[in-house]
Amino acid sequence: MRNRIVLLVVVGLVGATGLGVTGVAVADPNLVFTGSPHRHFINGVEVGPRYCDNSALLGAFTQFHANTHTHNGVTGEIGPVAPGLHNGAGGELTFTGC
């Protein structure tokens, strides 16, 4: 009986902790993409939403662009771009046209 109580307490704590950590991730809510479509690459491997191939990915492409690539061509961003992809040390984010 004691083992069951301990098990219930542990399961309850794990469940409560999981619920407390879970939340909603909010991206930049009012972004507008003003640039031209292009592809993103890190070390020659295409990354990010493939907006050139599917125009329905504009929202995801705009979020990726503002938060990973650059704020150029995007209005409404609220945070900095990923610094490790633009510092000249290691994998760098590059782009080409469609």
N, C-alpha and C positions, 0 to 999 in steps of 0.2 A: 504494500500500500504506500509506504514511504517513497519507494522508487517512482511510482506513478505521480505522486505529488511533485517530486523534483522534476520529472519529465514535463509535466504540465506547466510548471513555473518557467522552465528553460524555453519551452516552445512559446509561451506567452511573451517572454522577454525578447526572443528573436523576432517574433511577429510584430511586436510593438516597435522595436528598433527599425525593422524593415519599413513599417508604415511611416515612421518619423523621418526616415531618410528619403523616401520616395516623394517626389514633387513634380512640378511641371517646369520644363525648361522653356524659357521664353527667349526667342531670338529677337533680333532687332525688328520691331513690329511695323515700322513705316518706311521700309526701304523702297527706293525706286531706282531701277537700273537704267542708266543713261548712256552706257558705252555700247560698243559693238560686240556681237557674239564672238567668242573665241574659245580655245581649248587650253586647259592648264596641265602642266607637267611637272613632276619632281623626278630628277635623274632620268629623264626620258620616258617615264611611265605616266600615262594620262591619269589624272586625278580629278575629283569633283564631278558635279552633275554635267552630263553631256548635252548641254543646251543646243549645241550645233545640230545634234541629231534629233532632238525632241523639244519643240518650243513649249510644251507643257511643263518643262522643268525650269521655267524662268524664275519662279520664286526661290527654289533651292539654289539655282545658279547665283542669284543676287545675294543670298545669305552667304554662300561660300565665298563669293567675290569680296564682299565687305569684310568678312571676318578672317579670311585666310590670305587673300591675294593683295588687295589694295582698296583704299577708299575712292580712288579715282574712278569715275564712271558710276558712282553710287551716291545717292543722297539719302539722308535719314539715319546713318549709322550711329551707334552709341558706344562702341568700344574700339580698342586698338586691334590692328591686324596681328596675325601670328608672328611674333618677332623672330623665331628661330628659322623661318623660311625666307628671311630677307636680310640676313646678316653676313653673308659671304663665307660662312663656315658650315660646311656639310651640304646636305640636300637643299637646293634652292628651287623655289617655285618660279617657273617660266611659263610663257604662253605663246601660242601661235594663232593665226586666224583660222576660221573654219575652212 
